[in-house]
Amino acid sequence: MSAKEKDSKIFEKVRNIVAQQLAVDQQLVTLEANFANDLGADSLDTVELVMAIEEEFDIAIPDEDAEKIATLNHAVMFIEQAVHSN
């Protein structure tokens, strides 16, 4: 599987997690959609979202990095770095 295919799978998995956790239509979950401003996530939703991502990808996201994850793009970029560095 190429790196591009892996990245596409990461995007789809994260998109599904975000849509489920925030109970929003998947089509609203774009790369640039802000979890709080565009998708209505509160601070608890964001914490639960980070926990779900950690569980799905078997990674640890430090608090200082978790605070920076505000969009699907941020989440995908962080996961790509974490997955590719292993």
Secondary structure, DSSP 8 states (H G I E B T S, - for coil): --HHHHHHHHHHHHHHHHHHHHT--GGG--TT-BTTTTT---HHHHHHHHHHHHHHHT----HHHHTT--BHHHHHHHHHHHHHT-
